[in-house]
């Protein structure tokens, strides 16, 4: 089978050491969804991927896809640095939780553009301002859940399915 090349902006969701010098990296890609890739030599040489295998930053990645579960990471470079997240523990915690949710909620190889945008907007908000990280995370959580098909419906009773009266809150 001929290898297909995938190029996309991506967020690193997880990196697991493999062997002596490799990593298995899981990315949420803007185009292509959640994709796992073997990053050969990533732990031996800092030059190989130039720090692009760090969480919270947006990277532009190039993958070689041979139709298997695991692709091969050919190239990665940072296109959006978010150093402001690392400056506040609450922001690091909120960003880590959101990336973990994306790893668990987004199905492999399924483009989730709405979830991607919600995650990018959350990371940008955590990077840019001294806002309440927990409030930003809660808003992003509702949006991500909605985008992947788990939206809350507040117009009907969850037990019987009857519509809520107009004059009463759900």
C-alpha positions as CSV (number, residue, x, y, z in Angstrom):
1,X,0.0,0.0,0.0
2,X,1.3,3.5,-0.9
3,X,2.0,5.8,2.1
4,X,-0.2,8.9,2.4
5,X,1.2,12.1,3.8
6,X,-0.9,14.0,6.3
7,X,-0.1,17.6,7.1
8,X,-2.1,19.4,9.8
9,X,-1.9,21.7,12.8
10,X,-2.0,19.6,16.0
11,X,-2.0,19.5,19.7
12,X,0.0,16.9,21.6
13,X,-2.4,14.9,23.8
14,X,0.1,12.3,25.1
15,X,3.7,11.1,24.6
16,X,4.8,7.7,25.8
17,X,8.4,6.6,25.7
18,X,9.0,3.6,23.5
19,X,12.3,1.7,23.3
20,X,15.5,3.6,23.8
21,X,14.9,6.7,21.9
22,X,11.4,6.7,20.4
23,X,8.1,8.1,21.5
24,X,4.6,7.2,20.7
25,X,2.8,10.5,20.4
26,X,-1.0,11.0,20.3
27,X,-2.1,14.2,18.5
28,X,-5.4,15.9,18.1
29,X,-5.1,17.2,14.5
30,X,-7.2,20.0,13.0
31,X,-7.7,17.8,10.0
32,X,-7.8,14.1,10.7
33,X,-8.8,14.0,14.3
34,X,-7.0,12.0,16.9
35,X,-3.9,10.2,15.4
36,X,-1.2,8.2,17.1
37,X,2.3,8.4,15.6
38,X,5.7,6.9,16.2
39,X,8.3,9.6,16.6
40,X,11.6,7.9,15.9
41,X,14.6,9.3,17.8
42,X,12.5,11.9,19.5
43,X,14.1,11.3,23.0
44,X,17.7,11.2,21.8
45,X,17.9,14.4,19.9
46,X,16.3,17.8,20.8
47,X,17.0,18.9,17.3
48,X,14.9,16.2,15.7
49,X,11.5,17.8,16.4
50,X,12.7,21.1,17.9
51,X,10.6,21.1,21.1
52,X,7.3,20.6,19.1
53,X,6.5,17.5,21.2
54,X,5.5,19.6,24.3
55,X,1.9,20.0,25.5
56,X,-0.1,23.2,25.1
57,X,1.7,24.5,22.0
58,X,0.2,24.2,18.5
59,X,2.5,22.4,16.2
60,X,2.4,21.8,12.4
61,X,3.0,18.1,11.9
62,X,3.7,15.9,8.9
63,X,2.8,12.2,9.2
64,X,3.3,9.3,7.0
65,X,0.3,7.0,7.0
66,X,0.5,3.5,5.7
67,X,-3.0,2.6,6.7
68,X,-2.2,1.2,10.1
69,X,-3.2,2.3,13.6
70,X,0.2,3.9,14.1
71,X,1.5,6.5,11.7
72,X,5.1,7.8,11.5
73,X,5.9,11.4,12.5
74,X,8.2,12.9,9.8
75,X,8.3,16.5,10.9
76,X,6.9,18.8,13.6
77,X,7.4,22.4,14.3
78,X,5.8,24.8,16.7
79,X,3.5,27.4,15.1
80,X,1.9,28.8,18.3
81,X,3.8,29.0,21.6
82,X,1.8,29.3,24.8
83,X,4.3,30.1,27.6
84,X,1.7,31.9,29.6
85,X,0.1,28.6,30.6
86,X,3.2,27.5,32.3
87,X,3.3,30.6,34.4
88,X,0.2,29.7,36.5
89,X,-0.3,26.3,38.1
90,X,-4.1,26.6,37.7
91,X,-3.7,27.2,34.0
92,X,-1.4,24.1,33.6
93,X,-3.9,22.0,35.5
94,X,-6.9,23.2,33.4
95,X,-5.0,22.8,30.1
96,X,-3.9,19.3,31.1
97,X,-7.4,18.3,32.1
98,X,-8.8,19.6,28.8
99,X,-6.2,17.7,26.7
100,X,-7.0,14.5,28.7
101,X,-10.7,15.0,27.9
102,X,-9.9,15.4,24.2
103,X,-7.8,12.2,24.3
104,X,-10.7,10.3,25.9
105,X,-13.7,11.8,24.0
106,X,-12.4,12.2,20.4
107,X,-12.6,9.0,18.4
108,X,-9.5,8.0,16.4
109,X,-9.3,9.3,12.8
110,X,-12.5,11.3,13.1
111,X,-12.3,15.0,12.4
112,X,-13.8,16.9,15.3
113,X,-13.3,20.5,14.1
114,X,-15.6,22.0,16.8
115,X,-13.8,20.2,19.6
116,X,-10.5,21.3,18.0
117,X,-11.6,25.0,18.0
118,X,-12.9,24.8,21.6
119,X,-9.6,23.4,22.7
120,X,-7.6,26.0,20.9
121,X,-9.7,28.8,22.3
122,X,-9.4,27.4,25.8
123,X,-5.6,27.2,25.5
124,X,-5.4,30.7,24.1
125,X,-7.6,32.1,26.9
126,X,-5.4,30.3,29.5
127,X,-2.3,31.7,27.9
128,X,-3.4,35.2,27.4
129,X,-5.2,36.3,30.6
130,X,-5.3,36.2,34.3
131,X,-8.8,34.7,34.1
132,X,-10.4,32.1,36.3
133,X,-8.9,28.9,34.8
134,X,-11.6,26.7,36.3
135,X,-14.4,28.8,34.8
136,X,-12.7,28.8,31.4
137,X,-12.3,25.0,31.7
138,X,-16.0,24.5,32.6
139,X,-17.2,26.5,29.6
140,X,-14.8,24.6,27.3
141,X,-16.0,21.3,28.7
142,X,-19.6,22.0,27.9
143,X,-18.6,23.1,24.4
144,X,-16.4,20.1,23.8
145,X,-19.0,17.7,25.0
146,X,-21.6,19.3,22.7
147,X,-19.2,19.2,19.7
148,X,-18.6,15.4,20.1
149,X,-22.2,14.6,20.6
150,X,-22.7,14.6,24.4
151,X,-24.6,17.9,24.7
152,X,-26.8,18.5,27.7
153,X,-30.5,18.9,26.9
154,X,-32.2,21.1,29.4
155,X,-35.5,21.5,27.7
156,X,-36.9,18.1,28.6
157,X,-37.1,15.9,31.7
158,X,-34.3,13.4,31.7
159,X,-36.6,10.7,33.3
160,X,-39.9,10.9,31.4
161,X,-38.9,13.1,28.4
162,X,-41.7,15.6,29.0
163,X,-40.9,19.2,27.9
164,X,-40.2,21.6,30.7
165,X,-42.9,24.3,31.2
166,X,-42.0,27.7,29.7
167,X,-42.2,29.5,33.1
168,X,-40.0,27.0,35.0
169,X,-36.2,26.4,34.8
170,X,-34.9,23.1,33.7
